[in-house]
Amino acid sequence: MRPDIYLLYLFLRLVSLLPLRTVHAIGAWLGRRSLRSNSRSARYTATNLRLTKPGLADAERADLLRRTMEEEGKGATEIAAIWGGGSDKALGLVREVVGGALFEAALASGKGVIIAAPHLGCWELLNYWLCSKTPMAILYRPPRIHAIEALLRKVRGKLAPEQVRAEGAGVRTLFKRLGAGGTVGILPDQKPREGEGEFAPFFGVDALTMVLLPRLASRTGATVLFSFAERLPEGQGFRIHVLPAPEGIADADTKVACAALNRGVEQCVAIAYPQYQWHYKRFTAHDRPDPYKASPSATAG
């Protein structure tokens, strides 16, 4: 491991020694500071809130923006604590599992399971929880800094999922896993490359949506479940949610299937709206106006 990456690992270990409540308090402060400085993240978040919550009064939207930025900050600092403390300590923070019987039944069916895990709550803790139940492969895009992969393998330890690159060979691996009755995890709201997706409504706004997950479900007959780890207030821990997929997610018509996929993400986000990664440029496409271009001040509400 490179010396700089090892120092980063030591930093993660130090952060993990702090109580979760303190880690979240620091994160919330960072989020408020990002909002006050009118950061790019805050501006993009404000744009997404205007697009997806058009009926809110200015004061309501400003309050939601503040809470969302606080949750974004908590997400950044808690990842350091989760990685630094290791899987056993992280799993000790799970206070409740809602819908766990759905997951157990899907595993028992032997048909294969697709876990659709949106950018919501603490997805790294969700990885630990899922991998503690069954071996799993996840689709991912390699980090820009190659050495970070070594850090991820180290911090994930014994509960590391098999990381499958988002490319042709990796997709074939997912099909094989599911065909053998295995479990795979996919970020269903990961924006596909141009020409590789389908437009479908997401909170009433057209968003370029992946077709891979519906195709995997359609061709393998695997069960699709949505899941995320909700951050509880005051550093109390986390609540795991497992939800059934909306009807139509395996439809042969990709427009129908992608609309169902986005409804599945929406039903998760509705439970913990401020904990969604709203600073993500979800509503861009090369042939459509960019709503984030010259985003107005986040502090304007």
N, C-alpha and C positions, 0 to 999 in steps of 0.2 A: 504494500500500500504506500502511495506517495506520501512524503512527510506532511504536505499541506492537507491532504485528505485525512491523515491520521490525527492531525491537530483538530480538524473539524469533528472527527469521531470523539475526541476527548471533550470537546465543547458540548456535544450532545449528551455525553455521560454526565457532565456537570449539571446541565439543565434538568436532567431526569431526577436529580436529587431534590429538586424543589417540589413542594406540594402542588398538585394540579391546580388548585384554586389560585395560587400565586402565578403559575405559568399562564393561566387564562387572564388574570388581571393585567399582567404585562402585555399580553397580546391585545387585549381590549384597548389599552392605552396607546399602543402602536397604531391600532386601527383608527382611533380618534385623531391621532396626530396626522395620519395619512389623509384623513378627510379635511382637516384644517389647512393642510398644505396644498389642497386641491390637486393631489397626485393624479397621475394618469389612471391608476387603478380606481380611484374614487370617481373620476369623471366617467369612466366606462360603466361603473356600477350604477351611477346616477342615470345614465342613458338607458341601461337595461331596465331599471325600475320604472322609468317613464314609459317604456315600450310595453312592459308586461303588467303594469298596474296603472293604466291610464285614468282610472276613475278616482284615484286618491286625491284628497285635498293636499295643498302644498305642505301644510304642517304635518300631516300624516306621512307624506312621502319623505319629508326631511327626517322624521323620527325613524322611519324604516331604513333610510339610508345610513343613519348613525348606527343603528343596531347591526345592520349588515356589515359595515366596516369593522365594527368591534368583533363580530364573529369571524371575519376574514383574518384579523390579527390573531385571534385565539387559535385559529386553524394553523397558522404559521408557527406559533410558538409551541403548540402541543405536539406537532410532528417531531420537533427536536426532543421533547420529553419521551414520546412513544418510541422513537428509534433508539434513544440513548438508554432507556430503561430495560429494553428487551421484551420479548413476547410474553413471558410469564407475568411480569409486572403489569404490562399493558392489559392482558386479559383479566387481571384482577380489578380493573376499572369498569368492567361490564356489569352494570347493575340489574339489567333486565333484558330479556329477549322477547320481542313481540312477533309472533308468526313463525317461531322456530319449528313448530310441527309441520309447516309447509315444506321447509327445507329437508327435514328428516324423511318425509313421505316421498319427496322427489328423489332423494338419494336411494331410498329403498326400491323405487320403481325400476331402477336399472336402465332407464331410457336415456340417461345423460341429462345434465343440468347446465343451463346457461344462467349465470348470475349477472344481471345488469346492475352495475354499481355506479350511480351518477356522481358527479363532483359535488358531493353533499356531505356535511358533517366530517367525521374523521375516517376517511377511506383506508388509511393505513392500519388502523385498529380493526376495521372490517376484514382486511386481508388476513390478519392474525386469527381472527375468530373463525373465518371460513376454513382456513388451512388447518385449524385445530380439529375440524370436523371431518375433513376429507382432503386428499391430495388435489391440487388445483393448478391449472395453467391460466395465466393471464396474458392478454394481448397488450403490448405496450410499444411506445416509441422510445428508442434509446436516448438517454440524456445527451445534451450537446457536449458536455465534458465527460469523456470516456471513463476517466478514473472514478466518477461517481458510481458507476455500476459496481465496482468492488466494494464501495462503502455500503451500498444497498444490500449486497449479499451478506455482508458482515452484520449489519444491524438487524436484518430479518432472521438470521440464524436458522434454527431448526424448522421454523414455520414459514420459510420462504417459498412462495409459489414458483412454479416453473415459468420463466419469463419468455414469452413467445413474441418475436418481433413482428410488427405490423407490415408484413410483406408476404409474397406468394407462398414461400415455404412455411411461414408461420401459420398462415390461414389453413393450409393443408393439415398442419399438426392439430389445429383446433377441430377440424372435421374428424380426424382419426380419434381424438380423445372422446368426442361426443359419441361417435359410432361404437366405441367400446364401453359406453355407459359412464364416462368420466364427467368431470366438472370443469368448466372454463369460466373465467370472469372477463367482462368487457365493460369499458366505460361507454355507456350508450349515448352520451351527449358529446362525445369526442367529434369535433367537426371533421368530416371527411375531406379529402383532397377534391379539388374541382373536377367534375366529371365522374366522381365515384359515389355520389350521394343523390338524394331525392329531397325536394322541398316538401316540408310538412309543417303544419301549425304547431308552434310551441308557445303556450300562453297567448294564443291568438295572433302570433306573428310568425310568418313563414321563416323557417330556419333550415339550412342545408343539413340533412340528417343521414346518418350512416344506413346503408342497406345490408351490411355484412351480418349484423345480428339477426334480422328477420330471415335472411337466406340460410343461416346456420340452423335456425329453428325449423324452417320449412323443410329443409333437405334431410335433417337428422331425426326429426320428431322429438327433440329434446324439450324438457320442461324449462320454461323461462320464468325466472323469479327476479324481482327487483329487491335490492337490499342497500341499507346504509346504516351508519353508526351515528345516532343523534347525540349531540353534545348537551349534557344536562347543565342547568344553571349552578352557579356558585362552586364550580369545580367538583360536583358530586360524582362525576363519572360519565358513563355513556349508556345509551339504550340502543340495542340492535333491533332493526326492523327488517322483516322479510314480508314482501307483498306479492300477490299473484300478478301475473302480466295481464294487461287488458286484452279483451277478445280481439282477434284479428292480427296479432303480432307475427303470426306465421303465414299470413295470407300470401298467395302467389302474386297478387297485385302489390307492387312495392309502395305505391302511394297509400294504400290502405294499411299496410304493415308499418310503414314509417310513422303514420299518424298515430297508430296504436303505441308504437315505441315511445313517442313523445308524450302521450297521455300517461304512460307508465312513469316517466321521469316526473311529470307534473304531480302525480299522486304522491310521490315521495317528497318533492319540494314543498307541497302544501302542508306537510307535517312540520317542517322546520325551514320556512322560507328564507330567513336571514342567513342560514348556514349554507346556502347554495353558493357556488363560486360565481357570483354575479359580475366579477371584474373580467370575465372571459368574453371575448368578442364573438358572441354566439350568432349574431344576425348579420354576417357579412357574406358576400358572394361577388365574384368578379363582374357579373353582369347586372348588378343591382346597386343602388345608391348606398354608400357606407354611412350608417347612422352614427358612427363613432368619430367621423371626420370632424375636426374642430368641435369636439364635444364641449358644451357649455360648462361653466363652473359648477362643480358638484355642490358647492355651498349655496348655490342659488335655489336649491330645492328641486 
